[in-house]
Amino acid sequence: MPLAGIGFKLLSVLVFTVMVTAVKVLGDHVPVGQIVFARAFFGLVPLVVMIQWQHKTNTPWRSALATKKPVGHLIRAAIGASAMTLWFSALSRLPLPDATAISFAAPLITTALAVVILGEVVRLYRWSAVVVGFIGVLVILSPNLGLVGVLDDEARATGALLALASACCMALAQVYVRQLIKTESTTATVFYFSALTSVLALFTVPFGWVVPDLWTVVLLVGIGLMGGIGQLLLTHSFRLAPASVIAPFDYTAMIFALVVGYFLFDEVPGLAVLAGSVLVVGAGLFVIYREHKIGISREAALKARTPS
């Protein structure tokens, strides 16, 4: 049911946007390590509920969380926790549309890293799209880093660099997950990521966690719950429709970011951000299209070689 899959995908993007909005609201007065802990720890709640529900339908906990690569999960958690920390840090310094646009570089970086780390073959069309996408990222970064005009906000420059570093970590995590899921279940991968990230985030306690008031507690718990629910919605969307159909709807996050940024934070993106976003989104969509075409070609070739 592709339409149902698209619906769940859009719902997941909306939930993640609400989560990111809460992160941005808390960013000025709650340490980022504390926010990362809340996102990971309370994000376990929806997952545990799902596993428990599956347990009643013949999916025991032991098999749901079985793993052959405990060290692999720890490495993935370290990379993912770094990406989350950098991303949340960027959100408190950068307008939401700018940060969102820069994060779209992650799939392009993933394509490049897959060549180096996984030995995947990327031909001229996709390399061209990656180059165009990186040009788009530079266009987005230019006003935030003072590459054009005069830089009058050092926090925005720092935020832009943090967002770009986060995109690199996101891409590295995505490449690593491609290897991990060859032997590990999706449930185990998500569970161990959240659990281990919670533990890693506790190491930031000495750097000044705050005692939250009631409203802050509500937002912190909400960040975790929304992150966990968004992850489950995203996973379910891939069960209902092919990845090539679902993936392009990632970019609807930019629409939500523009709306939220304008009405809640009085943020209006400049021409450079909008122009760069068009380049990055266009490049990302082309990469998705080419990977879909290549996947179809590989499947056809496999069927041709398989005796009937």
URMOLIN-V758172 format. One line per field, one symbol per residue. ss: DSSP state (a for helix, b for strand, c for the rest). phi: phi as a letter, one per 20 degrees, with the letter a starting at -180 (. if undefined). burial: b if it has 16 or more other C-alpha atoms within 10 Angstrom, else e. A space follows every 50 residues. Layout:
BEGIN
ss = ???
phi = ???
burial = ???
END
This chain:
BEGIN
ss = caaaaaaaaaaaaaaaaaaaaaaaaacccccaaaaaaaaaacaaaaaaaa aaaaacccccaaaacccccaaaaaaaaaaaaaaaaaaaaaaccccaaaaa aaacaaaaaaaaaaaaaacccccaaaaaaaaaaaaaaaaaaaaaaccccc cccaaaaaaaaaaaaaaaaaaaaaaaaaaacccccaaaaaaaaaaaaaaa aaccaaaccccccaaaaaaaaaaaaaaaaaaaaaaaaaaaccaaaaaaaa aaaaaaaaaaaaaaacccccaaaaaaaaaaaaaaaaaaaaaaaaaaaaaa aaaaaccc
phi = .gfffffffffffffffffffffffegeccgfffffgfffffffgfffff ffffgfdmcfggffdfbdcffffffffffffffffffffffedcggffff fffffgfffggfffffeemfedeggffffffffffffffffgffdmfcmd fdbffffffffffffffffgfffffffgffffcdffgffffffffffgff fffegfeofdefeffffgffffgffffffgfffffffffebfgfefggfg ffgfffffffgfeedldcffffffffffffffffffffffffffffffff ffffeefe
burial = eeeebbbbbbbbbbbbbbbbbbbbbbbeebbbbbbbbbbbbbbbebbeee beeeeeeeeeeeebbebeeeebbbebbbbbbbbbbbbbbbbbbbbbbbbb bbbbbbbbbbbbbbeeeeeeeeeeebbebbebbbbbbbbbbbbbbeeeee eeeeebbbbbbbbbbbbbbbbbbbbbbeebeeebbebbbbbbbbbbbbeb beebeeeebeeeeeebeebbbbbbbbbbbbbbbbbbbbebbeebbbbbeb bebbebbbbbbbeeeebbbeebbbebbebbbbbbbbbbbbebeeeeeeee eeeeeeee
END
